Amino acid sequence: MSSLLLNALISFAAAACATPLVRALAWRSGVIDAPDGQRKAHGRPVALLGGVALFAAIVLAVLAAMSFGWLPGVHVKGKFLIGIVTASFLLIFGGAWDDARNLRPYQQVMWPVSAALVIVASGIGITFVTNPFGGQIFLNHWSVTVVWIAGIPYKIQPFADAFTVIWLLGMTYTTKFLDGLDGLVSGVTVIGALVVAAVSMMQEVSQPDTAVLAVIVAAAFAGFLLFNGSPASIFLGEGGSTMAGFLLGTLAIISGGKIATTLLVLGLPIFDAAFVIVRRLLQKKSPTSGDRSHLHFRLLDFGWSQRQVVLLYYFVAALFGTATLILQGWEKVVAIGMVASLLVALTAVVMLAYRKKD
C-alpha cells in the first residue's frame, strides 16, 4: 500500500508541476482553443496541449516506479511499458499537431490506429472474453507465426488482435467525444483508473504491478484536474482526450481482460457516443463531425450547470465502477443494461422538454 501512495504522490506532483509549464508553452505557441459560442461555449480562450503535461508526468512516475523496483512486474512486463509509452507518445504527438494545425479526420485517425497497433505488437491483447453465463470465449485459436527472435516466436492472432484494436479505438474515441466540459474526462479517468487499481488489488486478481500503473494514471489526471476543473485554464487537447480512454482500455486488458468493468465505468459516455454516431450516420453526416447532440450538451441546453452535469457523470462512473467490485457474471450484464436505460431515460426527458418549449 505504501508503494501505491508514493507512486500516486510522485505522479500527482509531476502533473501539478508540469501543467502550468505546458500551459505557458501553449500560450506562447498560440495553441489556444477560442470559444465559438456554440459547441465551444467557454467564455474565454483556453490553452490546449494538456496531454503533453500528462504524458510527461506519467513517464516520470513510471521511471520512478522502475527505479524502486515496482515496475515492471509479472503482469506489466517491460515490453508492455515500452509499448504503452510509445503508443501514448504517438497520441500526444499527433494530438499536439492537431491542436496546432487542425488536421483533417483521416490525418487525425492515423495516430490512434498506430497507437493501437503498437500495443498489439508489444504483446498486449485480448485473447479471451468471459462469458457472463459461464466459461470463456477464446479469440486466439488461430495464430500465424511471423518471425522468430532469440528463439521466441512472434505471432499474429487475427481475431484477438482485431478485437483488441477495435476495443482500444472504441475507448479512445469515447473519451474524445466526451471531452466537452471542464474536468469531465479528467475526473472520469481518475475514477476509472482507481477502479482498475482496486480490482487489481483484490485477492482473486492479485496484480500489484497493474495497480501501481493504474494509480500512476489516476494520480496524473488528478494533478492535471487542479487546472482543468471549472473554470479550466488548460484543456486536455486532442492528445490528452484520446490518451485518457486509450490508457483505460489498455489497463482493462492488462488487469485480466476487465472489459465489463471498464464498460460500466464509462458506460454512460460509451452508449451516448454510440447513439450519436448512429444518429449522425442516419443523417448522412460524418460520425466525427462536431455538434451539440451529446447528452452532456443536451443537459446544458436543458438548463443544468456545467458542475451539475460533470458531477452526474462522476457519480454514475463511481457508482457502477464500485459495483464491479461485488458484481459477478450476469450481474454485470444487468448493470450495463441499467446504464443504457439511464441514458435512454435522460435523453427522453430532455427531448420531451425540448418539444414542450417548441
C-alpha positions as CSV (number, residue, x, y, z in Angstrom):
1,M,0.0,0.0,0.0
2,S,2.9,2.4,0.7
3,S,4.2,1.8,-2.8
4,L,0.9,2.9,-4.2
5,L,0.8,6.0,-2.1
6,L,4.3,7.0,-3.1
7,N,3.7,6.4,-6.8
8,A,0.5,8.4,-6.5
9,L,2.3,11.3,-4.9
10,I,5.1,11.3,-7.5
11,S,2.6,11.2,-10.4
12,F,0.3,13.8,-8.9
13,A,3.1,16.2,-8.1
14,A,4.7,15.7,-11.6
15,A,1.4,16.6,-13.3
16,A,0.7,19.5,-11.0
17,C,4.2,21.0,-11.8
18,A,4.2,20.2,-15.5
19,T,0.7,21.5,-16.3
20,P,1.5,25.3,-15.7
21,L,4.7,24.9,-17.7
22,V,2.8,23.4,-20.6
23,R,0.0,25.9,-20.3
24,A,2.6,28.7,-20.7
25,L,4.1,26.9,-23.7
26,A,0.7,26.6,-25.3
27,W,0.0,30.4,-24.9
28,R,3.5,31.2,-26.2
29,S,3.0,28.9,-29.2
30,G,-0.5,30.2,-29.9
31,V,-2.1,26.7,-29.4
32,I,-5.3,28.1,-27.9
33,D,-8.9,27.0,-28.0
34,A,-11.0,30.0,-28.8
35,P,-14.8,30.0,-28.0
36,D,-17.2,29.9,-30.9
37,G,-20.4,30.5,-29.0
38,Q,-21.8,27.0,-29.9
39,R,-20.0,23.8,-29.1
40,K,-17.1,25.7,-27.7
41,A,-19.0,27.6,-25.1
42,H,-16.2,28.6,-22.7
43,G,-16.2,32.3,-22.1
44,R,-12.5,33.0,-23.0
45,P,-9.6,31.4,-24.9
46,V,-8.1,28.5,-23.1
47,A,-4.7,26.8,-23.6
48,L,-4.5,23.4,-25.2
49,L,-1.8,20.7,-25.1
50,G,-2.8,19.4,-21.7
51,G,-2.0,15.9,-22.8
52,V,1.7,16.8,-23.1
53,A,1.8,17.5,-19.3
54,L,0.0,14.3,-18.6
55,F,2.4,12.3,-20.7
56,A,5.5,13.8,-19.1
57,A,4.1,13.1,-15.6
58,I,3.1,9.5,-16.3
59,V,6.5,8.8,-17.9
60,L,8.3,10.3,-15.0
61,A,6.3,8.4,-12.5
62,V,6.8,5.1,-14.4
63,L,10.6,5.7,-14.4
64,A,10.4,6.4,-10.6
65,A,8.5,3.1,-10.1
66,M,11.1,1.3,-12.1
67,S,13.9,2.7,-10.0
68,F,12.2,1.4,-6.9
69,G,11.6,-2.0,-8.5
70,W,7.8,-1.8,-8.5
71,L,7.7,-1.9,-12.3
72,P,8.0,-3.9,-14.5
73,G,6.3,-6.9,-12.9
74,V,4.7,-10.2,-13.7
75,H,1.7,-8.7,-15.4
76,V,3.1,-5.4,-16.5
77,K,6.1,-6.6,-18.4
78,G,8.9,-4.4,-19.6
79,K,7.9,-4.7,-23.3
80,F,4.3,-3.7,-22.2
81,L,5.7,-0.5,-20.7
82,I,7.7,0.3,-23.8
83,G,4.5,-0.3,-25.9
84,I,2.3,1.9,-23.6
85,V,4.8,4.8,-23.6
86,T,5.4,4.6,-27.3
87,A,1.7,4.4,-28.1
88,S,1.0,7.3,-25.7
89,F,3.7,9.4,-27.4
90,L,2.1,8.8,-30.8
91,L,-1.2,10.0,-29.5
92,I,0.3,13.0,-27.8
93,F,2.4,13.9,-30.8
94,G,-0.5,13.6,-33.2
95,G,-2.8,15.4,-30.8
96,A,-0.4,18.3,-30.4
97,W,-0.1,18.5,-34.2
98,D,-3.9,18.5,-34.5
99,D,-4.3,21.2,-31.8
100,A,-1.8,23.4,-33.6
101,R,-2.9,22.7,-37.2
102,N,-6.5,21.4,-37.0
103,L,-5.9,18.2,-39.0
104,R,-8.4,16.6,-41.3
105,P,-10.2,13.5,-39.9
106,Y,-8.1,11.0,-41.9
107,Q,-5.0,12.6,-40.5
108,Q,-6.3,12.5,-37.0
109,V,-7.4,8.9,-37.0
110,M,-3.9,7.6,-38.1
111,W,-2.5,8.3,-34.7
112,P,-5.0,6.3,-32.6
113,V,-4.8,3.4,-35.1
114,S,-1.0,3.5,-35.0
115,A,-1.1,3.6,-31.2
116,A,-3.4,0.6,-31.1
117,L,-1.1,-1.4,-33.4
118,V,1.9,-0.6,-31.2
119,I,0.0,-2.0,-28.2
120,V,-0.8,-5.2,-30.1
121,A,2.8,-5.5,-31.3
122,S,4.1,-5.2,-27.7
123,G,2.2,-8.3,-26.7
124,I,-0.8,-6.7,-25.0
125,G,-4.0,-8.2,-26.3
126,I,-7.5,-9.6,-25.5
127,T,-7.1,-13.4,-26.0
128,F,-10.5,-14.2,-24.4
129,V,-13.6,-12.7,-23.1
130,T,-15.5,-14.0,-20.2
131,N,-19.0,-15.4,-20.9
132,P,-21.2,-13.8,-18.2
133,F,-23.2,-17.0,-18.1
134,G,-20.2,-19.2,-17.5
135,G,-16.9,-20.1,-19.2
136,Q,-14.7,-18.2,-21.6
137,I,-14.8,-17.3,-25.3
138,F,-11.3,-17.7,-26.7
139,L,-10.1,-15.5,-29.6
140,N,-6.6,-16.9,-30.1
141,H,-7.4,-20.3,-31.6
142,W,-6.0,-19.3,-34.9
143,S,-2.5,-17.8,-35.0
144,V,0.3,-17.3,-37.5
145,T,4.0,-17.1,-36.6
146,V,5.5,-14.1,-38.3
147,V,9.1,-14.2,-37.1
148,W,11.4,-15.9,-34.5
149,I,13.6,-13.7,-32.4
150,A,16.1,-15.2,-30.0
151,G,14.1,-18.4,-30.1
152,I,10.8,-16.7,-29.3
153,P,8.0,-16.9,-31.8
154,Y,6.1,-13.6,-32.6
155,K,2.7,-14.4,-33.9
156,I,-0.4,-12.7,-35.4
157,Q,-3.7,-13.7,-33.9
158,P,-6.2,-12.2,-36.3
159,F,-9.3,-12.4,-34.2
160,A,-7.7,-11.4,-30.9
161,D,-5.6,-8.7,-32.5
162,A,-8.6,-7.2,-34.4
163,F,-10.8,-7.3,-31.3
164,T,-8.0,-5.5,-29.3
165,V,-7.6,-2.8,-31.9
166,I,-11.4,-2.2,-32.1
167,W,-11.6,-2.1,-28.3
168,L,-8.8,0.4,-27.9
169,L,-10.2,2.6,-30.7
170,G,-13.7,2.5,-29.1
171,M,-12.3,3.6,-25.7
172,T,-10.1,6.2,-27.3
173,Y,-13.0,7.9,-29.2
174,T,-15.3,7.6,-26.2
175,T,-13.2,10.0,-24.1
176,K,-12.5,12.1,-27.2
177,F,-16.3,12.6,-27.8
178,L,-16.8,13.1,-24.0
179,D,-14.3,16.0,-23.8
180,G,-16.8,18.9,-23.9
181,L,-16.9,20.2,-20.4
182,D,-14.3,21.4,-17.9
183,G,-12.9,18.5,-15.9
184,L,-15.3,15.9,-17.3
185,V,-12.9,13.5,-19.0
186,S,-10.1,14.1,-16.4
187,G,-12.3,13.2,-13.5
188,V,-13.9,10.2,-15.1
189,T,-10.4,8.9,-16.0
190,V,-9.3,9.3,-12.3
191,I,-12.4,7.2,-11.3
192,G,-11.8,4.6,-14.0
193,A,-8.1,4.1,-13.2
194,L,-8.8,3.9,-9.4
195,V,-11.4,1.2,-10.1
196,V,-8.9,-0.8,-12.1
197,A,-6.4,-0.4,-9.3
198,A,-8.9,-1.6,-6.7
199,V,-9.8,-4.6,-8.9
200,S,-6.1,-5.4,-9.4
201,M,-5.6,-5.5,-5.6
202,M,-8.5,-7.9,-5.0
203,Q,-7.3,-11.3,-3.6
204,E,-8.7,-13.2,-6.6
205,V,-6.9,-11.0,-9.1
206,S,-3.7,-10.1,-7.1
207,Q,-1.9,-7.9,-9.6
208,P,0.0,-5.3,-7.6
209,D,2.1,-4.2,-10.5
210,T,-1.1,-3.4,-12.5
211,A,-2.4,-1.5,-9.5
212,V,0.8,0.6,-9.5
213,L,0.4,1.6,-13.2
214,A,-3.3,2.3,-12.7
215,V,-2.6,4.6,-9.7
216,I,0.1,6.4,-11.7
217,V,-2.5,7.2,-14.4
218,A,-5.2,8.2,-11.8
219,A,-2.9,10.5,-9.9
220,A,-1.6,12.2,-13.1
221,F,-5.1,13.1,-14.2
222,A,-5.9,14.2,-10.6
223,G,-2.9,16.6,-10.7
224,F,-4.0,17.9,-14.1
225,L,-7.6,18.3,-12.8
226,L,-6.3,21.1,-10.5
227,F,-6.1,23.2,-13.6
228,N,-8.7,21.5,-15.8
229,G,-11.7,21.8,-13.4
230,S,-14.3,24.5,-14.0
231,P,-13.2,27.2,-14.9
232,A,-10.4,25.4,-16.7
233,S,-7.2,27.3,-17.5
234,I,-6.0,24.4,-19.8
235,F,-7.7,21.7,-21.8
236,L,-6.7,18.2,-22.5
237,G,-6.5,18.8,-26.2
238,E,-6.7,16.1,-28.8
239,G,-3.8,14.2,-27.4
240,G,-5.0,14.2,-23.8
241,S,-8.6,13.4,-24.6
242,T,-7.6,10.4,-26.7
243,M,-4.9,9.2,-24.4
244,A,-7.4,9.1,-21.5
245,G,-9.6,6.4,-23.0
246,F,-6.7,4.6,-24.6
247,L,-4.9,4.2,-21.2
248,L,-8.1,3.0,-19.6
249,G,-8.7,0.5,-22.4
250,T,-5.1,-0.8,-22.1
251,L,-5.3,-1.1,-18.3
252,A,-8.5,-3.1,-18.7
253,I,-6.7,-5.6,-20.9
254,I,-3.6,-5.9,-18.6
255,S,-5.7,-6.3,-15.5
256,G,-7.1,-9.6,-16.8
257,G,-9.5,-8.5,-19.5
258,K,-11.7,-6.5,-17.2
259,I,-13.8,-5.3,-20.2
260,A,-17.1,-5.3,-18.4
261,T,-15.5,-3.3,-15.5
262,T,-14.4,-0.6,-17.9
263,L,-17.7,-0.7,-19.8
264,L,-19.5,0.0,-16.5
265,V,-17.2,2.9,-15.5
266,L,-17.5,4.5,-19.0
267,G,-21.0,3.1,-19.7
268,L,-22.8,6.4,-20.0
269,P,-20.4,8.1,-22.4
270,I,-19.9,4.9,-24.4
271,F,-23.6,4.4,-25.0
272,D,-24.1,8.1,-25.7
273,A,-21.2,8.1,-28.2
274,A,-22.7,5.1,-29.9
275,F,-26.2,6.7,-30.2
276,V,-24.7,9.9,-31.5
277,I,-22.6,8.1,-34.2
278,V,-25.7,6.2,-35.3
279,R,-27.7,9.3,-35.4
280,R,-25.1,11.1,-37.5
281,L,-24.8,8.3,-39.9
282,L,-28.6,8.2,-40.4
283,Q,-28.5,11.9,-41.1
284,K,-25.7,11.2,-43.6
285,K,-23.2,13.2,-41.6
286,S,-19.6,12.3,-40.7
287,P,-19.5,10.4,-37.4
288,T,-16.7,12.6,-36.3
289,S,-18.5,15.9,-37.0
290,G,-18.8,18.2,-34.0
291,D,-22.3,19.2,-32.8
292,R,-24.3,19.5,-29.5
293,S,-26.1,16.2,-29.8
294,H,-24.2,14.5,-26.9
295,L,-26.0,14.1,-23.7
296,H,-23.8,16.5,-21.7
297,F,-24.5,19.3,-24.2
298,R,-28.2,18.5,-24.2
299,L,-28.3,18.7,-20.4
300,L,-26.6,22.1,-20.5
301,D,-29.2,23.3,-23.0
302,F,-31.9,21.9,-20.7
303,G,-30.7,24.3,-18.0
304,W,-28.2,22.2,-16.0
305,S,-24.9,23.9,-14.9
306,Q,-21.6,22.5,-16.0
307,R,-20.9,21.5,-12.5
308,Q,-24.1,19.6,-12.2
309,V,-23.5,17.7,-15.5
310,V,-19.9,16.8,-14.5
311,L,-21.0,15.6,-11.1
312,L,-23.7,13.4,-12.7
313,Y,-21.1,11.7,-14.8
314,Y,-18.7,11.3,-11.9
315,F,-21.5,9.8,-9.8
316,V,-22.5,7.3,-12.4
317,A,-18.9,6.3,-13.1
318,A,-18.2,5.9,-9.4
319,L,-21.4,4.1,-8.7
320,F,-21.2,1.5,-11.4
321,G,-17.4,1.3,-11.1
322,T,-17.6,0.4,-7.4
323,A,-20.4,-2.1,-8.2
324,T,-17.9,-4.1,-10.3
325,L,-16.1,-4.9,-7.1
326,I,-19.0,-7.0,-5.9
327,L,-21.0,-7.9,-9.0
328,Q,-20.3,-11.2,-10.8
329,G,-21.0,-12.6,-14.2
330,W,-24.6,-11.9,-15.4
331,E,-25.0,-9.3,-12.7
332,K,-22.6,-7.1,-14.7
333,V,-24.6,-7.6,-17.8
334,V,-27.7,-6.3,-15.9
335,A,-25.7,-3.4,-14.6
336,I,-24.6,-2.5,-18.1
337,G,-28.3,-2.6,-19.2
338,M,-29.1,-0.3,-16.3
339,V,-26.5,2.3,-17.6
340,A,-28.0,2.1,-21.1
341,S,-31.5,2.5,-19.6
342,L,-30.3,5.6,-17.7
343,L,-29.1,7.2,-20.9
344,V,-32.4,6.5,-22.6
345,A,-34.3,7.9,-19.7
346,L,-32.2,11.1,-19.5
347,T,-32.4,11.6,-23.3
348,A,-36.1,11.1,-23.3
349,V,-36.7,13.6,-20.5
350,V,-34.5,16.2,-22.3
351,M,-36.2,15.6,-25.7
352,L,-39.7,15.9,-24.1
353,A,-38.6,19.2,-22.5
354,Y,-37.5,20.5,-25.9
355,R,-40.8,19.6,-27.5
356,K,-42.7,21.4,-24.7
357,K,-40.6,24.5,-25.4
358,D,-41.4,24.4,-29.1
